[in-house]
Amino acid sequence: SGLGVALVALLLVMLFSAFRRLGLYEAVYGFSRLRTYTHVFLIWIGLLLVVTIALEILHKERMFMFAALVASFGFAISLPILNVDAFIVEQNIRRGDIPSQSETSVSRQGDAEVDTQYFVELSDDAVPPLVKAFQTKTLPDSVREKVGAALACINYERGNDDRDSSWQSFHFSSFNADKALTLISNDLKEYQITRDNFPATAITPSGEEIPCATYYYD
């Protein structure tokens, strides 16, 4: 039992190291779906290892499978509760809203770089937090224009998408996305969408051209 507890404790040290490195990576380059899934998964694995140590000490090793099952369901349930795409938008925009202070943090070099093109690839759940950020007056102008370009691209693609309008296809995510885009419909008219090349490009009010899609790697 002592050797088993020591082995699991060493696994916890490795897990904490991986979690810490993932956090540093996210601080510099932002969140993505894969990184968010991994982030949540590491938390549940850590909880499972702590429970494993407790079961070993209490000599109730047969309860491990039940604990693993609970951890699996917990991981699966926590993702929709978290609302992954909305979480990604909120966290990545928050990075762009933090003033650069490279002298106080190693990870500040990525603060000014917000990959708004990645937002276009997310689901309808990402639209309401994008609109909320776009309407925030304190957001830096450079980040706000990029967010507006992403919303213009999303609005353009939704307008050219032959979606099924029957009641069987109703979804609250789509409904909330449509409602949020309606609130800023006049503001989005300041952004022009051109299809001279592939992919389509959004032209911001300041004249910057931002592609509506990009190759993205986790």
C-alpha positions as CSV (number, residue, x, y, z in Angstrom):
1,S,0.0,0.0,0.0
2,G,2.8,2.4,0.8
3,L,4.5,1.8,-2.6
4,G,1.1,2.2,-4.3
5,V,0.4,5.5,-2.6
6,A,4.0,6.7,-3.4
7,L,3.5,5.8,-7.1
8,V,0.2,7.6,-7.3
9,A,1.7,10.6,-5.5
10,L,4.5,10.7,-8.2
11,L,1.8,10.6,-10.9
12,L,0.2,13.6,-9.2
13,V,3.5,15.5,-9.4
14,M,3.7,14.8,-13.1
15,L,0.0,15.8,-13.6
16,F,0.6,19.1,-11.7
17,S,3.6,19.8,-14.0
18,A,1.6,19.1,-17.1
19,F,-1.3,21.3,-15.8
20,R,1.1,24.1,-15.0
21,R,2.8,24.0,-18.5
22,L,-0.6,23.9,-20.2
23,G,-1.6,27.0,-18.2
24,L,1.5,28.8,-19.3
25,Y,0.8,27.8,-22.9
26,E,-2.8,29.1,-22.7
27,A,-1.6,32.4,-21.1
28,V,0.6,33.1,-24.2
29,Y,-1.4,31.6,-27.0
30,G,-5.0,31.5,-25.7
31,F,-7.5,28.8,-25.3
32,S,-8.8,26.4,-28.0
33,R,-11.2,23.5,-27.8
34,L,-8.5,20.9,-27.5
35,R,-6.7,22.9,-24.8
36,T,-9.9,23.5,-22.9
37,Y,-10.9,19.8,-23.1
38,T,-7.4,18.9,-21.8
39,H,-7.6,21.5,-19.1
40,V,-10.8,20.1,-17.7
41,F,-9.7,16.5,-18.2
42,L,-6.5,17.1,-16.1
43,I,-8.6,18.4,-13.2
44,W,-10.8,15.3,-13.2
45,I,-7.8,13.0,-13.5
46,G,-6.2,14.8,-10.5
47,L,-9.3,14.3,-8.4
48,L,-9.4,10.7,-9.4
49,L,-5.8,10.2,-8.3
50,V,-6.5,11.9,-4.9
51,V,-9.4,9.5,-4.4
52,T,-7.3,6.6,-5.4
53,I,-4.8,7.5,-2.7
54,A,-7.6,7.7,-0.1
55,L,-9.0,4.3,-1.2
56,E,-5.6,2.7,-0.9
57,I,-5.2,4.1,2.6
58,L,-8.7,2.9,3.6
59,H,-8.1,-0.5,1.9
60,K,-11.1,0.0,-0.4
61,E,-9.4,-0.6,-3.7
62,R,-12.5,-2.2,-5.2
63,M,-14.2,1.2,-5.2
64,F,-11.7,2.4,-7.8
65,M,-13.9,1.5,-10.8
66,F,-16.8,3.4,-9.3
67,A,-14.6,6.4,-8.7
68,A,-13.3,6.2,-12.3
69,L,-16.9,6.0,-13.6
70,V,-17.9,9.1,-11.5
71,A,-14.8,11.0,-12.9
72,S,-15.8,10.0,-16.4
73,F,-19.3,11.3,-16.0
74,G,-18.1,14.4,-14.2
75,F,-15.8,15.2,-17.1
76,A,-18.6,14.7,-19.7
77,I,-21.1,16.7,-17.7
78,S,-18.7,19.6,-16.9
79,L,-18.1,20.5,-20.6
80,P,-21.7,21.5,-21.4
81,I,-22.0,23.3,-18.1
82,L,-18.8,25.2,-18.9
83,N,-20.1,26.1,-22.4
84,V,-16.7,25.5,-24.0
85,D,-17.0,27.9,-27.0
86,A,-18.3,30.8,-24.9
87,F,-15.5,30.1,-22.4
88,I,-12.9,30.3,-25.1
89,V,-14.2,33.6,-26.4
90,E,-14.3,35.2,-22.9
91,Q,-10.9,34.0,-21.9
92,N,-9.1,34.9,-25.1
93,I,-10.7,38.4,-25.3
94,R,-9.8,38.9,-21.7
95,R,-6.1,38.3,-22.6
96,G,-6.4,41.1,-25.2
97,D,-8.0,43.4,-22.7
98,I,-5.0,43.2,-20.3
99,P,-2.4,45.9,-20.8
100,S,1.0,44.6,-21.8
101,Q,3.4,44.4,-18.8
102,S,6.2,42.3,-20.0
103,E,8.4,43.3,-17.1
104,T,6.0,41.7,-14.6
105,S,5.1,38.5,-16.4
106,V,6.8,36.1,-18.7
107,S,3.5,35.3,-20.5
108,R,2.5,38.9,-21.3
109,Q,4.0,38.7,-24.9
110,G,0.8,37.1,-26.1
111,D,-1.6,39.6,-24.6
112,A,-2.0,41.8,-27.7
113,E,-2.4,38.9,-30.0
114,V,-6.0,37.7,-30.0
115,D,-6.8,35.0,-32.7
116,T,-10.3,36.3,-33.6
117,Q,-10.2,34.3,-36.8
118,Y,-10.5,31.2,-34.7
119,F,-13.8,32.5,-33.3
120,V,-15.4,32.2,-36.7
121,E,-14.8,28.4,-36.5
122,L,-16.7,28.1,-33.2
123,S,-20.4,27.2,-32.8
124,D,-23.3,29.6,-32.2
125,D,-22.5,29.5,-28.5
126,A,-19.6,31.8,-29.2
127,V,-21.7,34.6,-30.7
128,P,-23.4,36.1,-27.6
129,P,-20.1,36.6,-25.7
130,L,-18.5,38.0,-28.9
131,V,-21.4,40.5,-29.2
132,K,-21.0,41.4,-25.5
133,A,-17.3,42.0,-25.9
134,F,-17.9,44.1,-29.1
135,Q,-20.3,46.3,-27.1
136,T,-17.8,46.8,-24.3
137,K,-16.6,50.4,-24.4
138,T,-13.4,49.6,-22.4
139,L,-12.2,47.0,-25.0
140,P,-9.1,48.3,-26.8
141,D,-9.9,49.6,-30.3
142,S,-7.6,47.1,-32.0
143,V,-9.2,44.1,-30.3
144,R,-12.7,45.5,-30.8
145,E,-12.2,45.9,-34.6
146,K,-10.9,42.3,-34.8
147,V,-13.9,41.0,-32.8
148,G,-16.2,43.1,-35.1
149,A,-14.5,41.5,-38.2
150,A,-15.1,38.0,-36.7
151,L,-18.8,38.9,-36.1
152,A,-19.1,40.3,-39.7
153,C,-17.7,37.0,-41.1
154,I,-20.1,35.0,-38.9
155,N,-23.0,37.1,-39.9
156,Y,-22.1,36.8,-43.6
157,E,-21.7,33.1,-43.4
158,R,-25.0,32.7,-41.6
159,G,-26.7,34.8,-44.2
160,N,-25.4,32.6,-47.0
161,D,-26.1,29.3,-45.1
162,D,-29.2,27.5,-46.3
163,R,-30.4,26.5,-42.8
164,D,-33.5,24.5,-42.2
165,S,-36.1,27.0,-40.7
166,S,-38.6,24.3,-39.7
167,W,-39.5,24.0,-36.0
168,Q,-37.8,20.6,-35.8
169,S,-34.5,22.4,-36.3
170,F,-35.0,25.0,-33.6
171,H,-32.1,25.3,-31.2
172,F,-31.6,27.8,-28.4
173,S,-27.9,28.4,-29.4
174,S,-29.0,29.5,-32.9
175,F,-31.8,31.6,-31.5
176,N,-29.6,33.4,-29.0
177,A,-27.0,33.9,-31.7
178,D,-29.5,35.5,-34.1
179,K,-30.9,37.7,-31.3
180,A,-27.4,38.9,-30.4
181,L,-26.4,39.6,-34.0
182,T,-29.6,41.7,-34.5
183,L,-28.5,44.0,-31.7
184,I,-25.3,45.1,-33.6
185,S,-26.7,44.8,-37.2
186,N,-26.1,48.5,-37.8
187,D,-22.5,48.4,-36.4
188,L,-21.7,45.5,-38.7
189,K,-22.6,47.5,-41.7
190,E,-19.3,49.3,-41.2
191,Y,-17.5,46.1,-42.1
192,Q,-17.3,45.1,-45.7
193,I,-17.0,41.4,-46.8
194,T,-15.1,40.7,-50.0
195,R,-14.9,37.3,-51.8
196,D,-12.2,38.3,-54.3
197,N,-10.0,35.5,-52.9
198,F,-10.6,32.4,-50.8
199,P,-11.5,32.7,-47.9
200,A,-13.7,35.7,-47.7
201,T,-12.1,38.8,-46.1
202,A,-13.6,41.3,-43.7
203,I,-12.5,44.9,-44.1
204,T,-12.6,46.9,-40.9
205,P,-13.6,50.6,-40.6
206,S,-9.8,51.4,-40.4
207,G,-9.1,49.6,-43.6
208,E,-7.5,46.4,-42.2
209,E,-8.2,43.2,-44.1
210,I,-8.9,40.2,-41.9
211,P,-9.5,36.8,-43.5
212,C,-12.7,35.0,-42.3
213,A,-10.9,31.7,-41.9
214,T,-7.4,30.5,-41.2
215,Y,-5.5,27.2,-40.7
216,Y,-5.4,26.6,-37.0
217,Y,-3.3,24.1,-35.1
218,D,-3.6,23.3,-31.4
